[in-house]
């Protein structure tokens, strides 16, 4: 594939390990999300906006939405080269970041668009992006846009399948919240007989803590499925998503 070449990009190559492969011996969707999370952190760190630096000031990044299209789930042992870059701002509250992925032959693996919130950790509230952040996205910075497939909702009209989950300490990240990739894992847990989707639009609304009991529910509608993860104790919706299956 032809990589877009924005000003502040980073490339990183990942080799698919056996423990990152599913029963089909191909890279899993959560693994691709982990790759994107890793390179996003590396790129932000190199640009002076990394989480470790922000945490010293009582701030952090939190992923609020991710839309990914997967062209190919590469097999165990193959490589995936990702490119990422800060792609824009939505007002003063949301920073956007894009991803492209290619296999060892240059074939397309994925494209993705993500939205990130700038959060005051002490007050536990979203704050405005500093004006200097705009320097990372000069005029002409390329963006990747997708048609909305309906990942943003708070209620399912009916439920096709469900799975219960208890949050473990090992599910937490350095923000002391459940790492966002686990929500995608739990959504897929309700559909154990399916391989990875061709597209996912996932929205993160609230954070779970260790010990929480969660319910992952889905509604299957032909080639599309809708997913909801809620906390069992108070029915608080933590994440929702739409997935399209090839």
DRENDO-1510 file (C-alpha; in Angstrom, 1 decimal, always signed):
<recs>
REC; n; res; u; v; w
REC; 1; UNK; +0.0; +0.0; +0.0 .
REC; 2; UNK; +1.1; +3.6; -0.4 .
REC; 3; UNK; +1.6; +5.2; +3.0 .
REC; 4; UNK; +0.4; +8.7; +3.6 .
REC; 5; UNK; +3.3; +11.0; +4.5 .
REC; 6; UNK; +2.3; +13.5; +7.1 .
REC; 7; UNK; +5.0; +15.7; +8.8 .
REC; 8; UNK; +5.1; +14.0; +12.2 .
REC; 9; UNK; +4.7; +10.3; +11.4 .
REC; 10; UNK; +6.3; +7.2; +13.0 .
REC; 11; UNK; +6.8; +3.7; +11.4 .
REC; 12; UNK; +7.2; +0.6; +13.5 .
REC; 13; UNK; +7.3; -3.1; +12.4 .
REC; 14; UNK; +5.8; -5.9; +14.5 .
REC; 15; UNK; +6.2; -9.6; +14.0 .
REC; 16; UNK; +3.1; -11.6; +14.8 .
REC; 17; UNK; +3.9; -14.0; +17.7 .
REC; 18; UNK; +2.3; -17.3; +18.4 .
REC; 19; UNK; +0.6; -16.0; +21.5 .
REC; 20; UNK; -0.9; -13.1; +19.5 .
REC; 21; UNK; -2.6; -15.5; +17.1 .
REC; 22; UNK; -6.0; -17.1; +17.5 .
REC; 23; UNK; -7.2; -20.6; +16.7 .
REC; 24; UNK; -6.7; -19.8; +13.0 .
REC; 25; UNK; -3.0; -19.0; +13.5 .
REC; 26; UNK; -3.6; -15.4; +12.3 .
REC; 27; UNK; -3.2; -12.1; +14.2 .
REC; 28; UNK; -6.2; -11.2; +16.3 .
REC; 29; UNK; -8.1; -8.0; +16.3 .
REC; 30; UNK; -7.1; -7.2; +19.9 .
REC; 31; UNK; -3.4; -7.7; +18.9 .
REC; 32; UNK; -3.7; -5.2; +16.1 .
REC; 33; UNK; -5.3; -2.8; +18.6 .
REC; 34; UNK; -2.3; -3.4; +20.9 .
REC; 35; UNK; +0.1; -2.7; +18.1 .
REC; 36; UNK; -1.7; +0.6; +17.4 .
REC; 37; UNK; -1.7; +1.6; +21.1 .
REC; 38; UNK; +2.0; +0.9; +21.3 .
REC; 39; UNK; +3.1; +2.9; +18.3 .
REC; 40; UNK; +0.7; +5.7; +19.2 .
REC; 41; UNK; +2.5; +6.0; +22.6 .
REC; 42; UNK; +5.9; +5.9; +21.0 .
REC; 43; UNK; +5.0; +8.6; +18.5 .
REC; 44; UNK; +3.4; +10.8; +21.2 .
REC; 45; UNK; +6.5; +10.3; +23.4 .
REC; 46; UNK; +8.8; +11.3; +20.5 .
REC; 47; UNK; +6.8; +14.4; +19.9 .
REC; 48; UNK; +6.9; +15.5; +23.5 .
REC; 49; UNK; +3.3; +14.5; +24.3 .
REC; 50; UNK; +3.9; +11.1; +25.8 .
REC; 51; UNK; +1.9; +9.8; +28.8 .
REC; 52; UNK; +4.9; +9.6; +31.1 .
REC; 53; UNK; +5.6; +13.3; +30.6 .
REC; 54; UNK; +1.9; +14.2; +30.9 .
REC; 55; UNK; +1.5; +12.1; +34.1 .
REC; 56; UNK; +4.2; +14.2; +35.8 .
REC; 57; UNK; +1.9; +17.2; +35.3 .
REC; 58; UNK; -1.2; +15.2; +36.4 .
REC; 59; UNK; -2.5; +14.7; +32.9 .
REC; 60; UNK; -3.0; +11.8; +30.6 .
REC; 61; UNK; -4.5; +10.6; +27.3 .
REC; 62; UNK; -7.6; +8.4; +27.1 .
REC; 63; UNK; -8.9; +6.8; +24.0 .
REC; 64; UNK; -12.5; +7.7; +23.4 .
REC; 65; UNK; -13.2; +6.2; +20.0 .
REC; 66; UNK; -11.5; +3.9; +17.5 .
REC; 67; UNK; -12.7; +3.0; +13.9 .
REC; 68; UNK; -10.6; +0.4; +12.2 .
REC; 69; UNK; -10.9; -1.4; +8.9 .
REC; 70; UNK; -8.9; -4.6; +8.5 .
REC; 71; UNK; -8.1; -5.7; +5.0 .
REC; 72; UNK; -6.1; -8.8; +6.0 .
REC; 73; UNK; -5.4; -10.7; +9.2 .
REC; 74; UNK; -1.8; -11.8; +8.6 .
REC; 75; UNK; -0.6; -15.2; +9.8 .
REC; 76; UNK; +1.8; -16.0; +12.7 .
REC; 77; UNK; +5.4; -15.2; +11.8 .
REC; 78; UNK; +4.6; -12.5; +9.3 .
REC; 79; UNK; +5.3; -8.8; +9.9 .
REC; 80; UNK; +3.0; -5.8; +10.1 .
REC; 81; UNK; +4.5; -2.3; +9.5 .
REC; 82; UNK; +2.3; +0.4; +11.0 .
REC; 83; UNK; +2.5; +4.1; +10.4 .
REC; 84; UNK; +0.8; +6.6; +12.7 .
REC; 85; UNK; +0.5; +10.4; +13.1 .
REC; 86; UNK; -1.5; +13.1; +14.9 .
REC; 87; UNK; -4.1; +14.0; +12.2 .
REC; 88; UNK; -6.1; +16.8; +13.7 .
REC; 89; UNK; -8.4; +18.3; +16.4 .
REC; 90; UNK; -12.1; +18.3; +16.9 .
REC; 91; UNK; -12.6; +21.6; +18.7 .
REC; 92; UNK; -10.4; +21.9; +21.7 .
REC; 93; UNK; -11.3; +18.7; +23.5 .
REC; 94; UNK; -10.5; +15.9; +21.0 .
REC; 95; UNK; -7.2; +15.0; +19.4 .
REC; 96; UNK; -7.3; +12.7; +16.4 .
REC; 97; UNK; -4.7; +10.1; +15.3 .
REC; 98; UNK; -4.6; +7.9; +12.2 .
REC; 99; UNK; -3.0; +4.6; +11.4 .
REC; 100; UNK; -2.0; +2.6; +8.3 .
REC; 101; UNK; -0.7; -0.9; +8.2 .
REC; 102; UNK; +1.0; -3.0; +5.6 .
REC; 103; UNK; +2.4; -6.6; +5.4 .
REC; 104; UNK; +5.9; -7.6; +4.4 .
REC; 105; UNK; +4.9; -7.4; +0.7 .
REC; 106; UNK; +3.4; -3.9; +1.0 .
REC; 107; UNK; -0.2; -5.2; +0.9 .
REC; 108; UNK; -2.7; -3.3; +3.0 .
REC; 109; UNK; -3.4; -4.7; +6.5 .
REC; 110; UNK; -5.4; -2.0; +8.1 .
REC; 111; UNK; -6.5; +1.7; +8.3 .
REC; 112; UNK; -7.8; +3.4; +11.4 .
REC; 113; UNK; -8.9; +6.7; +12.8 .
REC; 114; UNK; -8.9; +7.3; +16.6 .
REC; 115; UNK; -10.1; +10.1; +19.0 .
REC; 116; UNK; -8.3; +10.9; +22.2 .
REC; 117; UNK; -9.2; +13.0; +25.2 .
REC; 118; UNK; -6.8; +15.1; +27.3 .
REC; 119; UNK; -7.7; +14.3; +30.9 .
REC; 120; UNK; -6.8; +15.9; +34.3 .
REC; 121; UNK; -6.1; +12.8; +36.4 .
REC; 122; UNK; -6.6; +14.5; +39.8 .
REC; 123; UNK; -9.9; +16.1; +38.9 .
REC; 124; UNK; -10.9; +13.1; +36.7 .
REC; 125; UNK; -12.2; +15.5; +34.0 .
REC; 126; UNK; -11.6; +16.3; +30.4 .
REC; 127; UNK; -9.7; +19.5; +29.8 .
REC; 128; UNK; -8.9; +21.6; +26.7 .
REC; 129; UNK; -6.0; +20.8; +24.5 .
REC; 130; UNK; -3.2; +23.3; +24.9 .
REC; 131; UNK; -3.0; +25.7; +21.9 .
REC; 132; UNK; +0.5; +24.4; +21.2 .
REC; 133; UNK; -0.9; +21.0; +20.2 .
REC; 134; UNK; -2.1; +22.5; +17.0 .
REC; 135; UNK; +1.6; +22.7; +15.9 .
REC; 136; UNK; +1.5; +19.0; +15.4 .
REC; 137; UNK; -1.2; +19.2; +12.8 .
REC; 138; UNK; -0.3; +21.9; +10.3 .
REC; 139; UNK; -2.6; +22.7; +7.4 .
REC; 140; UNK; -2.6; +19.9; +4.9 .
REC; 141; UNK; -2.1; +17.1; +7.4 .
REC; 142; UNK; -3.8; +14.0; +5.9 .
REC; 143; UNK; -6.7; +12.3; +7.7 .
REC; 144; UNK; -8.5; +9.0; +7.3 .
REC; 145; UNK; -12.3; +9.2; +7.3 .
REC; 146; UNK; -14.8; +6.4; +7.3 .
REC; 147; UNK; -18.6; +6.2; +7.0 .
REC; 148; UNK; -20.3; +5.9; +10.3 .
REC; 149; UNK; -21.4; +2.3; +10.9 .
REC; 150; UNK; -23.2; +3.1; +14.2 .
REC; 151; UNK; -20.8; +2.3; +17.1 .
REC; 152; UNK; -22.2; +5.1; +19.2 .
REC; 153; UNK; -25.3; +4.1; +21.2 .
REC; 154; UNK; -26.3; +3.2; +24.7 .
REC; 155; UNK; -29.0; +0.5; +24.4 .
REC; 156; UNK; -29.6; -2.6; +22.4 .
REC; 157; UNK; -33.2; -3.3; +21.2 .
REC; 158; UNK; -32.6; -7.0; +21.8 .
REC; 159; UNK; -29.7; -9.4; +22.7 .
REC; 160; UNK; -28.5; -12.3; +20.5 .
REC; 161; UNK; -25.7; -13.5; +22.8 .
REC; 162; UNK; -24.0; -12.4; +26.0 .
REC; 163; UNK; -21.0; -13.2; +28.2 .
REC; 164; UNK; -20.1; -12.3; +31.8 .
REC; 165; UNK; -16.7; -11.0; +32.7 .
REC; 166; UNK; -14.9; -10.2; +36.0 .
REC; 167; UNK; -12.2; -7.5; +35.7 .
REC; 168; UNK; -8.8; -8.7; +36.8 .
REC; 169; UNK; -5.9; -6.6; +38.2 .
REC; 170; UNK; -3.9; -7.6; +35.1 .
REC; 171; UNK; -6.5; -5.9; +32.9 .
REC; 172; UNK; -5.5; -2.5; +34.3 .
REC; 173; UNK; -3.1; -0.1; +32.6 .
REC; 174; UNK; -0.9; +2.8; +33.9 .
REC; 175; UNK; -4.0; +5.0; +34.2 .
REC; 176; UNK; -5.4; +2.4; +36.8 .
REC; 177; UNK; -8.3; +1.8; +34.4 .
REC; 178; UNK; -9.1; -1.2; +32.2 .
REC; 179; UNK; -7.0; -1.0; +29.1 .
REC; 180; UNK; -9.2; -0.2; +26.1 .
REC; 181; UNK; -8.2; -3.3; +24.2 .
REC; 182; UNK; -9.9; -5.5; +26.7 .
REC; 183; UNK; -13.3; -4.1; +25.9 .
REC; 184; UNK; -12.9; -5.3; +22.3 .
REC; 185; UNK; -11.8; -8.7; +23.6 .
REC; 186; UNK; -14.9; -8.9; +25.8 .
REC; 187; UNK; -17.2; -7.9; +23.0 .
REC; 188; UNK; -15.7; -10.7; +20.8 .
REC; 189; UNK; -16.2; -13.1; +23.8 .
REC; 190; UNK; -19.9; -13.0; +23.2 .
REC; 191; UNK; -19.3; -14.3; +19.6 .
REC; 192; UNK; -16.8; -17.2; +20.2 .
REC; 193; UNK; -17.5; -18.9; +16.9 .
REC; 194; UNK; -16.5; -15.9; +14.7 .
REC; 195; UNK; -13.0; -14.8; +13.5 .
REC; 196; UNK; -12.0; -11.2; +13.3 .
REC; 197; UNK; -14.3; -8.6; +11.9 .
REC; 198; UNK; -13.5; -6.6; +8.7 .
REC; 199; UNK; -14.4; -3.3; +10.5 .
REC; 200; UNK; -15.0; -2.1; +14.0 .
REC; 201; UNK; -16.2; +1.3; +15.4 .
REC; 202; UNK; -15.8; +1.2; +19.2 .
REC; 203; UNK; -16.7; +4.0; +21.6 .
REC; 204; UNK; -15.4; +4.2; +25.2 .
REC; 205; UNK; -17.7; +5.9; +27.7 .
REC; 206; UNK; -16.6; +5.0; +31.2 .
REC; 207; UNK; -13.8; +3.0; +32.9 .
REC; 208; UNK; -14.1; -0.3; +34.8 .
REC; 209; UNK; -12.1; -1.1; +37.9 .
REC; 210; UNK; -10.6; -4.4; +39.1 .
REC; 211; UNK; -13.3; -6.6; +40.7 .
REC; 212; UNK; -16.1; -5.2; +38.6 .
REC; 213; UNK; -18.5; -7.8; +37.1 .
REC; 214; UNK; -19.3; -6.8; +33.5 .
REC; 215; UNK; -21.8; -8.1; +31.0 .
REC; 216; UNK; -20.9; -8.2; +27.3 .
REC; 217; UNK; -24.0; -8.3; +25.1 .
REC; 218; UNK; -24.4; -8.3; +21.3 .
REC; 219; UNK; -27.1; -8.1; +18.7 .
REC; 220; UNK; -26.4; -9.8; +15.3 .
REC; 221; UNK; -27.9; -8.2; +12.3 .
REC; 222; UNK; -26.8; -10.1; +9.2 .
REC; 223; UNK; -23.2; -8.9; +8.3 .
REC; 224; UNK; -23.2; -6.4; +11.2 .
REC; 225; UNK; -23.2; -6.9; +15.0 .
REC; 226; UNK; -23.8; -4.4; +17.7 .
REC; 227; UNK; -22.0; -4.7; +21.1 .
REC; 228; UNK; -22.4; -3.3; +24.5 .
REC; 229; UNK; -20.3; -3.8; +27.7 .
REC; 230; UNK; -22.0; -2.7; +30.9 .
REC; 231; UNK; -21.3; -3.0; +34.6 .
REC; 232; UNK; -23.7; -5.5; +36.2 .
REC; 233; UNK; -24.1; -3.7; +39.5 .
REC; 234; UNK; -25.6; -0.5; +38.1 .
REC; 235; UNK; -26.0; -1.1; +34.3 .
REC; 236; UNK; -23.6; +1.7; +33.5 .
REC; 237; UNK; -22.6; +1.4; +29.8 .
REC; 238; UNK; -18.8; +1.3; +29.6 .
REC; 239; UNK; -18.3; +0.8; +25.8 .
REC; 240; UNK; -20.3; +0.2; +22.7 .
REC; 241; UNK; -19.3; -0.9; +19.2 .
REC; 242; UNK; -20.5; -1.9; +15.7 .
REC; 243; UNK; -18.7; -4.5; +13.8 .
REC; 244; UNK; -19.0; -5.6; +10.2 .
REC; 245; UNK; -18.1; -9.1; +9.2 .
REC; 246; UNK; -16.8; -10.3; +5.8 .
</recs>
